[in-house]
Amino acid sequence: CIRDRGDTLRFPDASFDFVVTSPPYWRILTKRPDHKVKAERLSRGLAVRYSEDDARDLGNLEDYDEFLTEVTQVFRHCWRLLKPGKYAAIVVGDFRHGSQYVAYHADLISRLTAPDDAFELHGINILIQNHKRLYPYGYPSAYVPNLHHQYVLILRKPKVASKLRSGVRNPQQDLPLKSALG
């Protein structure tokens, strides 16, 4: 996911009925390959990085909070394109960063439905990934769960500005996006 709103600027405001997207999972492809990455990505010739050193690539950001801020900005530009009363589906999964479990789906919900964003959460669907192999992480000294599902976050843009929570800006407002290019 590139921090470049050029693709969204060619469309007028409120021009789509439905948006479906799956954002990058922060630095998940930039970490040192483990046995799972070696078996599932390297053996098939799949990418192990989003991009090498492109400063615009959100997957290359070091700080998770900065990553969440930037991905939220990208979503704001997608939401500008969404018609009032229409929906967006975000496919996202939680992940591990070293020994830390990251509830990415919950962090996105928190950011995208915060009072200054005014998007309504309408549901969460679970996408089961039964094709994935089970690995004995942590065995025998610790429990480390396998992650074999993703969340489909269903968000709705309010029908009319008057239904927005008090003190909230208009979600169709075209917010500036920080650019790594200057």
C-alpha positions as CSV (number, residue, x, y, z in Angstrom):
1,C,0.0,0.0,0.0
2,I,1.6,3.2,-1.2
3,R,1.0,6.6,0.5
4,D,0.1,8.2,-2.8
5,R,-3.5,9.4,-3.2
6,G,-3.0,9.9,-7.0
7,D,-5.2,6.9,-7.8
8,T,-8.1,8.2,-5.6
9,L,-7.9,11.8,-6.9
10,R,-9.0,10.8,-10.4
11,F,-12.5,9.8,-9.1
12,P,-15.1,12.3,-7.9
13,D,-16.4,12.3,-4.3
14,A,-19.1,9.8,-3.6
15,S,-18.7,7.8,-6.8
16,F,-18.6,4.2,-5.4
17,D,-21.3,2.0,-3.8
18,F,-18.9,-0.5,-2.3
19,V,-15.2,-0.6,-1.4
20,V,-13.3,-3.8,-0.8
21,T,-9.7,-3.7,0.3
22,S,-7.0,-5.5,2.3
23,P,-4.3,-3.3,3.7
24,P,-0.7,-4.3,4.3
25,Y,0.0,-6.0,7.6
26,W,2.6,-3.6,8.8
27,R,6.1,-5.2,8.8
28,I,4.9,-8.8,8.4
29,L,6.8,-9.2,5.1
30,T,10.0,-7.4,6.3
31,K,10.8,-9.7,9.2
32,R,13.5,-12.4,9.0
33,P,12.0,-15.4,7.4
34,D,11.0,-18.2,9.8
35,H,10.2,-21.8,9.0
36,K,6.7,-20.9,7.9
37,V,7.8,-18.1,5.5
38,K,10.4,-20.5,4.1
39,A,7.9,-23.2,3.5
40,E,5.0,-21.1,2.3
41,R,6.6,-18.1,0.5
42,L,10.2,-18.7,-0.4
43,S,9.6,-22.2,-1.7
44,R,7.0,-20.8,-4.1
45,G,9.0,-17.8,-5.1
46,L,6.6,-15.4,-3.5
47,A,7.6,-12.0,-2.3
48,V,9.0,-11.7,1.2
49,R,8.9,-7.8,1.2
50,Y,6.3,-5.4,0.0
51,S,9.0,-3.2,-1.6
52,E,12.7,-2.8,-0.9
53,D,13.2,0.7,0.2
54,D,10.2,2.7,-1.1
55,A,9.6,5.3,1.7
56,R,6.0,5.6,0.5
57,D,5.3,1.9,1.2
58,L,3.4,1.6,4.5
59,G,4.8,-2.0,5.0
60,N,8.2,-0.4,5.5
61,L,7.3,1.9,8.3
62,E,9.2,1.0,11.5
63,D,6.7,2.3,14.1
64,Y,3.3,0.6,14.4
65,D,1.4,3.7,15.6
66,E,2.8,5.7,12.6
67,F,1.7,2.8,10.4
68,L,-1.8,2.9,11.8
69,T,-2.0,6.7,11.4
70,E,-0.9,6.5,7.7
71,V,-3.1,3.5,6.8
72,T,-6.1,5.4,8.4
73,Q,-5.2,8.4,6.1
74,V,-5.3,6.1,3.1
75,F,-8.7,4.8,4.1
76,R,-10.0,8.4,4.5
77,H,-9.3,8.9,0.8
78,C,-11.1,5.6,0.0
79,W,-14.1,6.7,2.1
80,R,-14.2,10.1,0.2
81,L,-15.1,8.0,-2.8
82,L,-17.8,6.1,-1.0
83,K,-21.4,7.3,-1.4
84,P,-23.3,8.2,1.8
85,G,-25.1,5.2,3.3
86,K,-22.9,2.7,1.4
87,Y,-20.5,0.1,2.7
88,A,-16.8,-0.9,2.8
89,A,-15.3,-4.2,3.6
90,I,-11.8,-4.4,4.9
91,V,-10.2,-7.9,4.9
92,V,-7.5,-8.0,7.6
93,G,-6.0,-10.4,10.0
94,D,-4.2,-10.2,13.3
95,F,-0.5,-11.1,13.5
96,R,2.4,-11.7,15.7
97,H,5.4,-9.3,15.8
98,G,8.1,-11.3,17.6
99,S,6.5,-12.5,20.7
100,Q,3.8,-9.8,20.7
101,Y,0.2,-10.6,19.5
102,V,-1.1,-7.6,17.5
103,A,-4.9,-7.3,17.3
104,Y,-4.7,-5.4,14.0
105,H,-8.4,-5.7,13.3
106,A,-9.3,-4.1,16.6
107,D,-6.8,-1.3,16.1
108,L,-8.3,-0.5,12.7
109,I,-11.8,-0.5,14.1
110,S,-10.7,1.9,16.9
111,R,-9.1,4.2,14.4
112,L,-11.8,4.1,11.7
113,T,-14.7,4.5,14.0
114,A,-13.2,7.1,16.3
115,P,-15.3,10.3,16.7
116,D,-13.2,12.2,14.1
117,D,-13.7,9.6,11.4
118,A,-17.5,9.0,11.8
119,F,-17.7,5.6,10.1
120,E,-20.1,3.1,11.6
121,L,-19.0,-0.5,12.3
122,H,-21.8,-2.7,11.0
123,G,-20.3,-6.1,11.5
124,I,-17.4,-8.4,11.6
125,N,-17.3,-11.6,9.6
126,I,-14.7,-14.3,10.0
127,L,-13.0,-15.7,7.0
128,I,-11.6,-19.2,7.8
129,Q,-8.4,-20.3,6.1
130,N,-8.6,-24.1,6.4
131,H,-6.0,-24.6,3.7
132,K,-3.2,-23.3,6.0
133,R,-0.9,-25.8,7.8
134,L,-0.7,-26.0,11.5
135,Y,2.6,-25.4,13.1
136,P,3.6,-26.4,16.7
137,Y,4.7,-22.9,17.7
138,G,6.1,-22.8,21.2
139,Y,5.8,-26.5,21.9
140,P,6.5,-27.8,24.5
141,S,7.2,-24.8,26.7
142,A,4.5,-22.2,25.6
143,Y,1.2,-21.9,23.9
144,V,1.4,-19.9,20.6
145,P,-1.8,-20.1,18.5
146,N,-1.8,-20.5,14.8
147,L,-3.7,-17.8,13.0
148,H,-6.0,-19.3,10.4
149,H,-8.6,-16.7,9.9
150,Q,-9.1,-13.1,8.8
151,Y,-11.6,-10.6,9.8
152,V,-13.9,-8.9,7.3
153,L,-14.7,-5.5,8.8
154,I,-18.0,-4.1,7.5
155,L,-18.1,-0.3,7.8
156,R,-20.8,2.1,6.7
157,K,-20.5,5.7,5.7
158,P,-23.4,7.6,7.3
159,K,-26.3,8.5,5.0
160,V,-26.4,12.2,5.9
161,A,-24.1,14.6,7.7
162,S,-26.8,15.3,10.3
163,K,-26.5,11.7,11.6
164,L,-22.9,12.2,12.4
165,R,-21.9,12.3,16.1
166,S,-21.8,15.8,17.5
167,G,-18.5,17.6,16.9
168,V,-17.5,15.4,14.0
169,R,-16.2,16.8,10.7
170,N,-17.8,15.9,7.4
171,P,-16.3,12.5,6.3
172,Q,-16.4,13.6,2.6
173,Q,-13.8,16.2,3.4
174,D,-10.7,15.6,1.4
175,L,-8.0,15.3,4.1
176,P,-4.4,16.0,3.3
177,L,-2.2,12.9,3.2
178,K,1.3,13.2,4.4
179,S,3.6,12.4,1.6
180,A,7.0,10.9,1.9
181,L,7.8,12.5,-1.4
182,G,7.5,16.1,-0.1
